[in-house]
């Protein structure tokens, strides 16, 4: 059985130290066990979420040296994510 962990920040602002710590623990555990580290941008706080926050979170994760093992469209192209997100509302 393979380990799968995820980090799912809400795009309501910058990546903060608590989020970075959670991502670090999950990323290290996945890499140590040969598992997968998945990224998913949450869409539960529609009023405060912004495309700019998605971009800054991803930039922060990349700056910290994290990579992830999925190709979730919500994180690969924030503008595309929000155009689909708005269509669901």
PyMOL Python script that loads the backbone (N, CA, C, O; Angstrom):
from pymol import cmd

cmd.read_pdbstr("""\
ATOM      1  N   UNK A   1       0.842  -1.182   0.000  1.00  0.00           N
ATOM      2  CA  UNK A   1       0.000   0.000   0.000  1.00  0.00           C
ATOM      3  C   UNK A   1       0.891   1.250   0.000  1.00  0.00           C
ATOM      4  O   UNK A   1       1.797   1.371   0.824  1.00  0.00           O
ATOM      5  N   UNK A   2       0.632   2.156  -0.908  1.00  0.00           N
ATOM      6  CA  UNK A   2       1.428   3.367  -1.060  1.00  0.00           C
ATOM      7  C   UNK A   2       0.829   4.512  -0.238  1.00  0.00           C
ATOM      8  O   UNK A   2      -0.390   4.618  -0.099  1.00  0.00           O
ATOM      9  N   UNK A   3       1.686   5.349   0.295  1.00  0.00           N
ATOM     10  CA  UNK A   3       1.269   6.515   1.068  1.00  0.00           C
ATOM     11  C   UNK A   3       0.881   7.632   0.110  1.00  0.00           C
ATOM     12  O   UNK A   3       1.595   7.912  -0.852  1.00  0.00           O
ATOM     13  N   UNK A   4      -0.260   8.271   0.382  1.00  0.00           N
ATOM     14  CA  UNK A   4      -0.695   9.440  -0.372  1.00  0.00           C
ATOM     15  C   UNK A   4      -1.091  10.503   0.646  1.00  0.00           C
ATOM     16  O   UNK A   4      -1.953  10.273   1.493  1.00  0.00           O
ATOM     17  N   UNK A   5      -0.459  11.660   0.556  1.00  0.00           N
ATOM     18  CA  UNK A   5      -0.792  12.790   1.424  1.00  0.00           C
ATOM     19  C   UNK A   5      -1.117  13.983   0.542  1.00  0.00           C
ATOM     20  O   UNK A   5      -0.788  14.000  -0.644  1.00  0.00           O
ATOM     21  N   UNK A   6      -1.767  14.984   1.133  1.00  0.00           N
ATOM     22  CA  UNK A   6      -2.102  16.162   0.341  1.00  0.00           C
ATOM     23  C   UNK A   6      -1.959  17.415   1.178  1.00  0.00           C
ATOM     24  O   UNK A   6      -1.949  17.377   2.409  1.00  0.00           O
ATOM     25  N   UNK A   7      -1.849  18.514   0.477  1.00  0.00           N
ATOM     26  CA  UNK A   7      -1.877  19.837   1.079  1.00  0.00           C
ATOM     27  C   UNK A   7      -2.942  20.602   0.322  1.00  0.00           C
ATOM     28  O   UNK A   7      -2.889  20.692  -0.905  1.00  0.00           O
ATOM     29  N   UNK A   8      -3.912  21.157   1.040  1.00  0.00           N
ATOM     30  CA  UNK A   8      -5.057  21.802   0.392  1.00  0.00           C
ATOM     31  C   UNK A   8      -5.312  23.177   1.004  1.00  0.00           C
ATOM     32  O   UNK A   8      -6.231  23.334   1.809  1.00  0.00           O
ATOM     33  N   UNK A   9      -4.508  24.173   0.629  1.00  0.00           N
ATOM     34  CA  UNK A   9      -4.712  25.505   1.186  1.00  0.00           C
ATOM     35  C   UNK A   9      -5.938  26.188   0.593  1.00  0.00           C
ATOM     36  O   UNK A   9      -6.333  25.919  -0.542  1.00  0.00           O
ATOM     37  N   UNK A  10      -6.525  27.075   1.384  1.00  0.00           N
ATOM     38  CA  UNK A  10      -7.608  27.917   0.896  1.00  0.00           C
ATOM     39  C   UNK A  10      -6.976  29.174   0.306  1.00  0.00           C
ATOM     40  O   UNK A  10      -6.176  29.824   0.980  1.00  0.00           O
ATOM     41  N   UNK A  11      -7.310  29.532  -0.924  1.00  0.00           N
ATOM     42  CA  UNK A  11      -6.643  30.666  -1.579  1.00  0.00           C
ATOM     43  C   UNK A  11      -7.224  32.014  -1.160  1.00  0.00           C
ATOM     44  O   UNK A  11      -7.819  32.733  -1.964  1.00  0.00           O
ATOM     45  N   UNK A  12      -7.037  32.337   0.122  1.00  0.00           N
ATOM     46  CA  UNK A  12      -7.572  33.588   0.657  1.00  0.00           C
ATOM     47  C   UNK A  12      -6.470  34.562   1.052  1.00  0.00           C
ATOM     48  O   UNK A  12      -6.747  35.595   1.663  1.00  0.00           O
ATOM     49  N   UNK A  13      -5.242  34.250   0.716  1.00  0.00           N
ATOM     50  CA  UNK A  13      -4.112  35.115   1.057  1.00  0.00           C
ATOM     51  C   UNK A  13      -2.807  34.401   0.779  1.00  0.00           C
ATOM     52  O   UNK A  13      -2.753  33.457  -0.009  1.00  0.00           O
ATOM     53  N   UNK A  14      -1.762  34.860   1.434  1.00  0.00           N
ATOM     54  CA  UNK A  14      -0.429  34.292   1.245  1.00  0.00           C
ATOM     55  C   UNK A  14      -0.296  32.948   1.952  1.00  0.00           C
ATOM     56  O   UNK A  14      -1.065  32.633   2.860  1.00  0.00           O
ATOM     57  N   UNK A  15       0.678  32.171   1.531  1.00  0.00           N
ATOM     58  CA  UNK A  15       1.064  30.961   2.250  1.00  0.00           C
ATOM     59  C   UNK A  15       1.678  31.409   3.575  1.00  0.00           C
ATOM     60  O   UNK A  15       2.668  32.139   3.579  1.00  0.00           O
ATOM     61  N   UNK A  16       1.101  30.979   4.701  1.00  0.00           N
ATOM     62  CA  UNK A  16       1.618  31.389   6.005  1.00  0.00           C
ATOM     63  C   UNK A  16       2.467  30.274   6.609  1.00  0.00           C
ATOM     64  O   UNK A  16       2.521  29.168   6.070  1.00  0.00           O
ATOM     65  N   UNK A  17       3.123  30.563   7.717  1.00  0.00           N
ATOM     66  CA  UNK A  17       4.081  29.632   8.303  1.00  0.00           C
ATOM     67  C   UNK A  17       3.419  28.313   8.711  1.00  0.00           C
ATOM     68  O   UNK A  17       4.028  27.252   8.577  1.00  0.00           O
ATOM     69  N   UNK A  18       2.189  28.370   9.205  1.00  0.00           N
ATOM     70  CA  UNK A  18       1.491  27.135   9.583  1.00  0.00           C
ATOM     71  C   UNK A  18       1.191  26.262   8.380  1.00  0.00           C
ATOM     72  O   UNK A  18       1.327  25.040   8.444  1.00  0.00           O
ATOM     73  N   UNK A  19       0.786  26.880   7.292  1.00  0.00           N
ATOM     74  CA  UNK A  19       0.539  26.128   6.062  1.00  0.00           C
ATOM     75  C   UNK A  19       1.819  25.550   5.493  1.00  0.00           C
ATOM     76  O   UNK A  19       1.844  24.408   5.033  1.00  0.00           O
ATOM     77  N   UNK A  20       2.888  26.346   5.525  1.00  0.00           N
ATOM     78  CA  UNK A  20       4.179  25.867   5.021  1.00  0.00           C
ATOM     79  C   UNK A  20       4.675  24.694   5.859  1.00  0.00           C
ATOM     80  O   UNK A  20       5.231  23.738   5.319  1.00  0.00           O
ATOM     81  N   UNK A  21       4.478  24.759   7.172  1.00  0.00           N
ATOM     82  CA  UNK A  21       4.894  23.657   8.051  1.00  0.00           C
ATOM     83  C   UNK A  21       4.115  22.383   7.741  1.00  0.00           C
ATOM     84  O   UNK A  21       4.697  21.300   7.661  1.00  0.00           O
ATOM     85  N   UNK A  22       2.804  22.510   7.566  1.00  0.00           N
ATOM     86  CA  UNK A  22       1.981  21.348   7.226  1.00  0.00           C
ATOM     87  C   UNK A  22       2.414  20.751   5.894  1.00  0.00           C
ATOM     88  O   UNK A  22       2.544  19.534   5.762  1.00  0.00           O
ATOM     89  N   UNK A  23       2.638  21.616   4.907  1.00  0.00           N
ATOM     90  CA  UNK A  23       3.099  21.139   3.598  1.00  0.00           C
ATOM     91  C   UNK A  23       4.449  20.438   3.731  1.00  0.00           C
ATOM     92  O   UNK A  23       4.672  19.395   3.116  1.00  0.00           O
ATOM     93  N   UNK A  24       5.349  21.007   4.532  1.00  0.00           N
ATOM     94  CA  UNK A  24       6.673  20.410   4.723  1.00  0.00           C
ATOM     95  C   UNK A  24       6.570  19.009   5.319  1.00  0.00           C
ATOM     96  O   UNK A  24       7.193  18.075   4.816  1.00  0.00           O
ATOM     97  N   UNK A  25       5.792  18.858   6.381  1.00  0.00           N
ATOM     98  CA  UNK A  25       5.651  17.544   7.015  1.00  0.00           C
ATOM     99  C   UNK A  25       5.081  16.526   6.038  1.00  0.00           C
ATOM    100  O   UNK A  25       5.574  15.402   5.946  1.00  0.00           O
ATOM    101  N   UNK A  26       4.043  16.919   5.311  1.00  0.00           N
ATOM    102  CA  UNK A  26       3.433  15.998   4.345  1.00  0.00           C
ATOM    103  C   UNK A  26       4.396  15.661   3.212  1.00  0.00           C
ATOM    104  O   UNK A  26       4.512  14.502   2.813  1.00  0.00           O
ATOM    105  N   UNK A  27       5.080  16.668   2.699  1.00  0.00           N
ATOM    106  CA  UNK A  27       6.026  16.459   1.603  1.00  0.00           C
ATOM    107  C   UNK A  27       7.166  15.534   2.029  1.00  0.00           C
ATOM    108  O   UNK A  27       7.521  14.602   1.307  1.00  0.00           O
ATOM    109  N   UNK A  28       7.735  15.799   3.207  1.00  0.00           N
ATOM    110  CA  UNK A  28       8.826  14.955   3.702  1.00  0.00           C
ATOM    111  C   UNK A  28       8.376  13.509   3.903  1.00  0.00           C
ATOM    112  O   UNK A  28       9.094  12.573   3.550  1.00  0.00           O
ATOM    113  N   UNK A  29       7.187  13.334   4.472  1.00  0.00           N
ATOM    114  CA  UNK A  29       6.682  11.980   4.710  1.00  0.00           C
ATOM    115  C   UNK A  29       6.470  11.240   3.390  1.00  0.00           C
ATOM    116  O   UNK A  29       6.844  10.075   3.259  1.00  0.00           O
ATOM    117  N   UNK A  30       5.871  11.919   2.419  1.00  0.00           N
ATOM    118  CA  UNK A  30       5.641  11.290   1.111  1.00  0.00           C
ATOM    119  C   UNK A  30       6.963  10.914   0.451  1.00  0.00           C
ATOM    120  O   UNK A  30       7.099   9.808  -0.073  1.00  0.00           O
ATOM    121  N   UNK A  31       7.926  11.810   0.472  1.00  0.00           N
ATOM    122  CA  UNK A  31       9.206  11.527  -0.171  1.00  0.00           C
ATOM    123  C   UNK A  31       9.972  10.423   0.566  1.00  0.00           C
ATOM    124  O   UNK A  31      10.618   9.588  -0.068  1.00  0.00           O
ATOM    125  N   UNK A  32       9.902  10.416   1.887  1.00  0.00           N
ATOM    126  CA  UNK A  32      10.603   9.406   2.688  1.00  0.00           C
ATOM    127  C   UNK A  32      10.053   8.004   2.436  1.00  0.00           C
ATOM    128  O   UNK A  32      10.809   7.033   2.418  1.00  0.00           O
ATOM    129  N   UNK A  33       8.745   7.898   2.244  1.00  0.00           N
ATOM    130  CA  UNK A  33       8.104   6.587   2.080  1.00  0.00           C
ATOM    131  C   UNK A  33       7.946   6.180   0.622  1.00  0.00           C
ATOM    132  O   UNK A  33       7.464   5.084   0.336  1.00  0.00           O
ATOM    133  N   UNK A  34       8.344   7.048  -0.301  1.00  0.00           N
ATOM    134  CA  UNK A  34       8.139   6.748  -1.718  1.00  0.00           C
ATOM    135  C   UNK A  34       6.697   6.932  -2.145  1.00  0.00           C
ATOM    136  O   UNK A  34       6.272   6.395  -3.168  1.00  0.00           O
ATOM    137  N   UNK A  35       5.940   7.696  -1.356  1.00  0.00           N
ATOM    138  CA  UNK A  35       4.529   7.930  -1.652  1.00  0.00           C
ATOM    139  C   UNK A  35       4.323   9.143  -2.538  1.00  0.00           C
ATOM    140  O   UNK A  35       5.244   9.614  -3.206  1.00  0.00           O
ATOM    141  N   UNK A  36       3.093   9.637  -2.529  1.00  0.00           N
ATOM    142  CA  UNK A  36       2.729  10.787  -3.362  1.00  0.00           C
ATOM    143  C   UNK A  36       2.324  11.967  -2.491  1.00  0.00           C
ATOM    144  O   UNK A  36       1.678  11.808  -1.455  1.00  0.00           O
ATOM    145  N   UNK A  37       2.721  13.155  -2.938  1.00  0.00           N
ATOM    146  CA  UNK A  37       2.336  14.412  -2.309  1.00  0.00           C
ATOM    147  C   UNK A  37       1.433  15.141  -3.299  1.00  0.00           C
ATOM    148  O   UNK A  37       1.880  15.533  -4.376  1.00  0.00           O
ATOM    149  N   UNK A  38       0.178  15.320  -2.941  1.00  0.00           N
ATOM    150  CA  UNK A  38      -0.795  15.951  -3.826  1.00  0.00           C
ATOM    151  C   UNK A  38      -1.100  17.367  -3.361  1.00  0.00           C
ATOM    152  O   UNK A  38      -1.161  17.640  -2.162  1.00  0.00           O
ATOM    153  N   UNK A  39      -1.291  18.256  -4.316  1.00  0.00           N
ATOM    154  CA  UNK A  39      -1.725  19.626  -4.044  1.00  0.00           C
ATOM    155  C   UNK A  39      -3.137  19.782  -4.573  1.00  0.00           C
ATOM    156  O   UNK A  39      -3.465  19.317  -5.665  1.00  0.00           O
ATOM    157  N   UNK A  40      -3.970  20.449  -3.776  1.00  0.00           N
ATOM    158  CA  UNK A  40      -5.326  20.762  -4.208  1.00  0.00           C
ATOM    159  C   UNK A  40      -5.686  22.111  -3.618  1.00  0.00           C
ATOM    160  O   UNK A  40      -5.554  22.308  -2.410  1.00  0.00           O
ATOM    161  N   UNK A  41      -6.128  23.024  -4.427  1.00  0.00           N
ATOM    162  CA  UNK A  41      -6.565  24.322  -3.940  1.00  0.00           C
ATOM    163  C   UNK A  41      -8.030  24.194  -3.543  1.00  0.00           C
ATOM    164  O   UNK A  41      -8.869  23.814  -4.359  1.00  0.00           O
ATOM    165  N   UNK A  42      -8.334  24.512  -2.287  1.00  0.00           N
ATOM    166  CA  UNK A  42      -9.711  24.408  -1.795  1.00  0.00           C
ATOM    167  C   UNK A  42     -10.601  25.461  -2.452  1.00  0.00           C
ATOM    168  O   UNK A  42     -10.139  26.531  -2.849  1.00  0.00           O
ATOM    169  N   UNK A  43     -11.865  25.136  -2.554  1.00  0.00           N
ATOM    170  CA  UNK A  43     -12.828  26.077  -3.138  1.00  0.00           C
ATOM    171  C   UNK A  43     -14.013  26.273  -2.197  1.00  0.00           C
ATOM    172  O   UNK A  43     -15.138  26.491  -2.648  1.00  0.00           O
ATOM    173  N   UNK A  44     -13.764  26.195  -0.903  1.00  0.00           N
ATOM    174  CA  UNK A  44     -14.856  26.263   0.066  1.00  0.00           C
ATOM    175  C   UNK A  44     -15.162  27.676   0.545  1.00  0.00           C
ATOM    176  O   UNK A  44     -16.227  27.897   1.123  1.00  0.00           O
ATOM    177  N   UNK A  45     -14.280  28.632   0.331  1.00  0.00           N
ATOM    178  CA  UNK A  45     -14.488  30.011   0.781  1.00  0.00           C
ATOM    179  C   UNK A  45     -14.524  30.925  -0.438  1.00  0.00           C
ATOM    180  O   UNK A  45     -13.588  31.684  -0.690  1.00  0.00           O
ATOM    181  N   UNK A  46     -15.596  30.841  -1.172  1.00  0.00           N
ATOM    182  CA  UNK A  46     -15.699  31.558  -2.449  1.00  0.00           C
ATOM    183  C   UNK A  46     -15.644  33.071  -2.314  1.00  0.00           C
ATOM    184  O   UNK A  46     -15.146  33.759  -3.205  1.00  0.00           O
ATOM    185  N   UNK A  47     -16.151  33.589  -1.208  1.00  0.00           N
ATOM    186  CA  UNK A  47     -16.200  35.044  -1.052  1.00  0.00           C
ATOM    187  C   UNK A  47     -14.814  35.667  -0.909  1.00  0.00           C
ATOM    188  O   UNK A  47     -14.582  36.772  -1.399  1.00  0.00           O
ATOM    189  N   UNK A  48     -13.897  34.976  -0.248  1.00  0.00           N
ATOM    190  CA  UNK A  48     -12.570  35.545   0.010  1.00  0.00           C
ATOM    191  C   UNK A  48     -11.479  35.000  -0.899  1.00  0.00           C
ATOM    192  O   UNK A  48     -10.366  35.525  -0.886  1.00  0.00           O
ATOM    193  N   UNK A  49     -11.752  33.981  -1.675  1.00  0.00           N
ATOM    194  CA  UNK A  49     -10.740  33.376  -2.546  1.00  0.00           C
ATOM    195  C   UNK A  49     -10.468  34.254  -3.761  1.00  0.00           C
ATOM    196  O   UNK A  49     -11.379  34.858  -4.326  1.00  0.00           O
ATOM    197  N   UNK A  50      -9.191  34.314  -4.152  1.00  0.00           N
ATOM    198  CA  UNK A  50      -8.810  35.108  -5.321  1.00  0.00           C
ATOM    199  C   UNK A  50      -7.795  34.345  -6.170  1.00  0.00           C
ATOM    200  O   UNK A  50      -7.029  33.536  -5.645  1.00  0.00           O
ATOM    201  N   UNK A  51      -7.786  34.598  -7.466  1.00  0.00           N
ATOM    202  CA  UNK A  51      -6.778  33.986  -8.334  1.00  0.00           C
ATOM    203  C   UNK A  51      -5.353  34.399  -7.937  1.00  0.00           C
ATOM    204  O   UNK A  51      -4.416  33.611  -8.069  1.00  0.00           O
ATOM    205  N   UNK A  52      -5.195  35.633  -7.453  1.00  0.00           N
ATOM    206  CA  UNK A  52      -3.876  36.100  -7.032  1.00  0.00           C
ATOM    207  C   UNK A  52      -3.357  35.278  -5.854  1.00  0.00           C
ATOM    208  O   UNK A  52      -2.160  35.006  -5.761  1.00  0.00           O
ATOM    209  N   UNK A  53      -4.260  34.883  -4.956  1.00  0.00           N
ATOM    210  CA  UNK A  53      -3.851  34.065  -3.813  1.00  0.00           C
ATOM    211  C   UNK A  53      -3.394  32.688  -4.260  1.00  0.00           C
ATOM    212  O   UNK A  53      -2.444  32.139  -3.702  1.00  0.00           O
ATOM    213  N   UNK A  54      -4.058  32.126  -5.261  1.00  0.00           N
ATOM    214  CA  UNK A  54      -3.621  30.834  -5.801  1.00  0.00           C
ATOM    215  C   UNK A  54      -2.188  30.966  -6.298  1.00  0.00           C
ATOM    216  O   UNK A  54      -1.334  30.138  -5.983  1.00  0.00           O
ATOM    217  N   UNK A  55      -1.934  32.009  -7.072  1.00  0.00           N
ATOM    218  CA  UNK A  55      -0.599  32.208  -7.637  1.00  0.00           C
ATOM    219  C   UNK A  55       0.454  32.419  -6.551  1.00  0.00           C
ATOM    220  O   UNK A  55       1.546  31.857  -6.638  1.00  0.00           O
ATOM    221  N   UNK A  56       0.146  33.219  -5.531  1.00  0.00           N
ATOM    222  CA  UNK A  56       1.147  33.469  -4.490  1.00  0.00           C
ATOM    223  C   UNK A  56       1.413  32.221  -3.655  1.00  0.00           C
ATOM    224  O   UNK A  56       2.548  31.996  -3.234  1.00  0.00           O
ATOM    225  N   UNK A  57       0.397  31.412  -3.410  1.00  0.00           N
ATOM    226  CA  UNK A  57       0.606  30.158  -2.678  1.00  0.00           C
ATOM    227  C   UNK A  57       1.502  29.227  -3.482  1.00  0.00           C
ATOM    228  O   UNK A  57       2.436  28.634  -2.940  1.00  0.00           O
ATOM    229  N   UNK A  58       1.220  29.099  -4.768  1.00  0.00           N
ATOM    230  CA  UNK A  58       2.039  28.223  -5.612  1.00  0.00           C
ATOM    231  C   UNK A  58       3.470  28.740  -5.732  1.00  0.00           C
ATOM    232  O   UNK A  58       4.417  27.954  -5.730  1.00  0.00           O
ATOM    233  N   UNK A  59       3.628  30.047  -5.834  1.00  0.00           N
ATOM    234  CA  UNK A  59       4.974  30.628  -5.879  1.00  0.00           C
ATOM    235  C   UNK A  59       5.725  30.339  -4.584  1.00  0.00           C
ATOM    236  O   UNK A  59       6.911  30.011  -4.610  1.00  0.00           O
ATOM    237  N   UNK A  60       5.034  30.461  -3.453  1.00  0.00           N
ATOM    238  CA  UNK A  60       5.651  30.163  -2.168  1.00  0.00           C
ATOM    239  C   UNK A  60       6.059  28.707  -2.051  1.00  0.00           C
ATOM    240  O   UNK A  60       7.147  28.401  -1.562  1.00  0.00           O
ATOM    241  N   UNK A  61       5.202  27.815  -2.492  1.00  0.00           N
ATOM    242  CA  UNK A  61       5.514  26.385  -2.447  1.00  0.00           C
ATOM    243  C   UNK A  61       6.725  26.073  -3.323  1.00  0.00           C
ATOM    244  O   UNK A  61       7.600  25.300  -2.932  1.00  0.00           O
ATOM    245  N   UNK A  62       6.768  26.674  -4.501  1.00  0.00           N
ATOM    246  CA  UNK A  62       7.894  26.457  -5.409  1.00  0.00           C
ATOM    247  C   UNK A  62       9.173  27.043  -4.822  1.00  0.00           C
ATOM    248  O   UNK A  62      10.231  26.416  -4.891  1.00  0.00           O
ATOM    249  N   UNK A  63       9.085  28.236  -4.247  1.00  0.00           N
ATOM    250  CA  UNK A  63      10.241  28.877  -3.632  1.00  0.00           C
ATOM    251  C   UNK A  63      10.813  28.020  -2.507  1.00  0.00           C
ATOM    252  O   UNK A  63      12.028  27.964  -2.319  1.00  0.00           O
ATOM    253  N   UNK A  64       9.931  27.351  -1.760  1.00  0.00           N
ATOM    254  CA  UNK A  64      10.371  26.471  -0.673  1.00  0.00           C
ATOM    255  C   UNK A  64      10.953  25.153  -1.183  1.00  0.00           C
ATOM    256  O   UNK A  64      11.531  24.387  -0.412  1.00  0.00           O
ATOM    257  N   UNK A  65      10.800  24.892  -2.477  1.00  0.00           N
ATOM    258  CA  UNK A  65      11.392  23.694  -3.067  1.00  0.00           C
ATOM    259  C   UNK A  65      10.476  22.492  -3.109  1.00  0.00           C
ATOM    260  O   UNK A  65      10.930  21.380  -3.378  1.00  0.00           O
ATOM    261  N   UNK A  66       9.187  22.693  -2.847  1.00  0.00           N
ATOM    262  CA  UNK A  66       8.238  21.582  -2.883  1.00  0.00           C
ATOM    263  C   UNK A  66       7.815  21.296  -4.316  1.00  0.00           C
ATOM    264  O   UNK A  66       7.629  22.210  -5.119  1.00  0.00           O
ATOM    265  N   UNK A  67       7.669  20.029  -4.617  1.00  0.00           N
ATOM    266  CA  UNK A  67       7.057  19.610  -5.875  1.00  0.00           C
ATOM    267  C   UNK A  67       5.906  18.685  -5.512  1.00  0.00           C
ATOM    268  O   UNK A  67       5.875  18.124  -4.417  1.00  0.00           O
ATOM    269  N   UNK A  68       4.964  18.526  -6.428  1.00  0.00           N
ATOM    270  CA  UNK A  68       3.815  17.677  -6.144  1.00  0.00           C
ATOM    271  C   UNK A  68       3.599  16.714  -7.289  1.00  0.00           C
ATOM    272  O   UNK A  68       4.119  16.900  -8.388  1.00  0.00           O
ATOM    273  N   UNK A  69       2.823  15.683  -7.013  1.00  0.00           N
ATOM    274  CA  UNK A  69       2.721  14.545  -7.927  1.00  0.00           C
ATOM    275  C   UNK A  69       1.416  14.479  -8.710  1.00  0.00           C
ATOM    276  O   UNK A  69       1.125  13.452  -9.323  1.00  0.00           O
ATOM    277  N   UNK A  70       0.641  15.522  -8.705  1.00  0.00           N
ATOM    278  CA  UNK A  70      -0.607  15.504  -9.467  1.00  0.00           C
ATOM    279  C   UNK A  70      -0.655  16.694 -10.413  1.00  0.00           C
ATOM    280  O   UNK A  70       0.088  17.664 -10.264  1.00  0.00           O
ATOM    281  N   UNK A  71      -1.535  16.595 -11.374  1.00  0.00           N
ATOM    282  CA  UNK A  71      -1.722  17.663 -12.359  1.00  0.00           C
ATOM    283  C   UNK A  71      -3.129  18.215 -12.252  1.00  0.00           C
ATOM    284  O   UNK A  71      -3.863  18.257 -13.239  1.00  0.00           O
ATOM    285  N   UNK A  72      -3.505  18.637 -11.057  1.00  0.00           N
ATOM    286  CA  UNK A  72      -4.827  19.208 -10.804  1.00  0.00           C
ATOM    287  C   UNK A  72      -4.943  20.538 -11.545  1.00  0.00           C
ATOM    288  O   UNK A  72      -4.137  21.439 -11.311  1.00  0.00           O
ATOM    289  N   UNK A  73      -5.931  20.680 -12.436  1.00  0.00           N
ATOM    290  CA  UNK A  73      -6.060  21.943 -13.175  1.00  0.00           C
ATOM    291  C   UNK A  73      -6.262  23.142 -12.261  1.00  0.00           C
ATOM    292  O   UNK A  73      -5.950  24.268 -12.649  1.00  0.00           O
ATOM    293  N   UNK A  74      -6.777  22.924 -11.056  1.00  0.00           N
ATOM    294  CA  UNK A  74      -7.000  24.051 -10.150  1.00  0.00           C
ATOM    295  C   UNK A  74      -5.691  24.679  -9.692  1.00  0.00           C
ATOM    296  O   UNK A  74      -5.684  25.829  -9.254  1.00  0.00           O
ATOM    297  N   UNK A  75      -4.580  23.945  -9.784  1.00  0.00           N
ATOM    298  CA  UNK A  75      -3.310  24.518  -9.359  1.00  0.00           C
ATOM    299  C   UNK A  75      -2.362  24.775 -10.507  1.00  0.00           C
ATOM    300  O   UNK A  75      -1.402  25.531 -10.356  1.00  0.00           O
ATOM    301  N   UNK A  76      -2.605  24.169 -11.642  1.00  0.00           N
ATOM    302  CA  UNK A  76      -1.698  24.348 -12.768  1.00  0.00           C
ATOM    303  C   UNK A  76      -1.981  25.616 -13.547  1.00  0.00           C
ATOM    304  O   UNK A  76      -1.109  26.116 -14.256  1.00  0.00           O
ATOM    305  N   UNK A  77      -3.178  26.137 -13.426  1.00  0.00           N
ATOM    306  CA  UNK A  77      -3.527  27.346 -14.154  1.00  0.00           C
ATOM    307  C   UNK A  77      -4.629  28.054 -13.378  1.00  0.00           C
ATOM    308  O   UNK A  77      -5.812  27.806 -13.611  1.00  0.00           O
ATOM    309  N   UNK A  78      -4.254  28.922 -12.470  1.00  0.00           N
ATOM    310  CA  UNK A  78      -5.217  29.572 -11.601  1.00  0.00           C
ATOM    311  C   UNK A  78      -6.326  30.292 -12.342  1.00  0.00           C
ATOM    312  O   UNK A  78      -7.475  30.272 -11.898  1.00  0.00           O
ATOM    313  N   UNK A  79      -6.009  30.930 -13.465  1.00  0.00           N
ATOM    314  CA  UNK A  79      -7.046  31.646 -14.194  1.00  0.00           C
ATOM    315  C   UNK A  79      -8.084  30.679 -14.753  1.00  0.00           C
ATOM    316  O   UNK A  79      -9.283  30.953 -14.699  1.00  0.00           O
ATOM    317  N   UNK A  80      -7.627  29.554 -15.288  1.00  0.00           N
ATOM    318  CA  UNK A  80      -8.552  28.540 -15.798  1.00  0.00           C
ATOM    319  C   UNK A  80      -9.421  28.006 -14.660  1.00  0.00           C
ATOM    320  O   UNK A  80     -10.625  27.811 -14.828  1.00  0.00           O
ATOM    321  N   UNK A  81      -8.804  27.773 -13.508  1.00  0.00           N
ATOM    322  CA  UNK A  81      -9.529  27.284 -12.338  1.00  0.00           C
ATOM    323  C   UNK A  81     -10.655  28.242 -11.982  1.00  0.00           C
ATOM    324  O   UNK A  81     -11.787  27.812 -11.758  1.00  0.00           O
ATOM    325  N   UNK A  82     -10.357  29.536 -11.927  1.00  0.00           N
ATOM    326  CA  UNK A  82     -11.380  30.474 -11.516  1.00  0.00           C
ATOM    327  C   UNK A  82     -12.438  30.688 -12.582  1.00  0.00           C
ATOM    328  O   UNK A  82     -13.578  31.006 -12.243  1.00  0.00           O
ATOM    329  N   UNK A  83     -12.110  30.527 -13.845  1.00  0.00           N
ATOM    330  CA  UNK A  83     -13.165  30.652 -14.844  1.00  0.00           C
ATOM    331  C   UNK A  83     -14.135  29.486 -14.711  1.00  0.00           C
ATOM    332  O   UNK A  83     -15.342  29.680 -14.862  1.00  0.00           O
ATOM    333  N   UNK A  84     -13.643  28.279 -14.432  1.00  0.00           N
ATOM    334  CA  UNK A  84     -14.539  27.147 -14.200  1.00  0.00           C
ATOM    335  C   UNK A  84     -15.266  27.319 -12.879  1.00  0.00           C
ATOM    336  O   UNK A  84     -16.450  26.998 -12.775  1.00  0.00           O
ATOM    337  N   UNK A  85     -14.576  27.817 -11.879  1.00  0.00           N
ATOM    338  CA  UNK A  85     -15.132  28.043 -10.549  1.00  0.00           C
ATOM    339  C   UNK A  85     -16.317  29.001 -10.644  1.00  0.00           C
ATOM    340  O   UNK A  85     -17.366  28.747 -10.053  1.00  0.00           O
ATOM    341  N   UNK A  86     -16.159  30.094 -11.379  1.00  0.00           N
ATOM    342  CA  UNK A  86     -17.232  31.065 -11.525  1.00  0.00           C
ATOM    343  C   UNK A  86     -18.417  30.490 -12.285  1.00  0.00           C
ATOM    344  O   UNK A  86     -19.560  30.857 -12.011  1.00  0.00           O
ATOM    345  N   UNK A  87     -18.167  29.598 -13.234  1.00  0.00           N
ATOM    346  CA  UNK A  87     -19.259  29.004 -14.007  1.00  0.00           C
ATOM    347  C   UNK A  87     -20.127  28.108 -13.131  1.00  0.00           C
ATOM    348  O   UNK A  87     -21.313  27.940 -13.414  1.00  0.00           O
ATOM    349  N   UNK A  88     -19.557  27.528 -12.069  1.00  0.00           N
ATOM    350  CA  UNK A  88     -20.330  26.658 -11.191  1.00  0.00           C
ATOM    351  C   UNK A  88     -21.233  27.455 -10.265  1.00  0.00           C
ATOM    352  O   UNK A  88     -22.218  26.916  -9.759  1.00  0.00           O
ATOM    353  N   UNK A  89     -20.925  28.716 -10.032  1.00  0.00           N
ATOM    354  CA  UNK A  89     -21.689  29.524  -9.074  1.00  0.00           C
ATOM    355  C   UNK A  89     -23.042  29.918  -9.634  1.00  0.00           C
ATOM    356  O   UNK A  89     -23.814  30.600  -8.959  1.00  0.00           O
TER     357      UNK A  89
END
""", "prot")
cmd.dss("prot")
cmd.show_as("cartoon", "prot")
cmd.util.cbc("prot")
cmd.orient("prot")
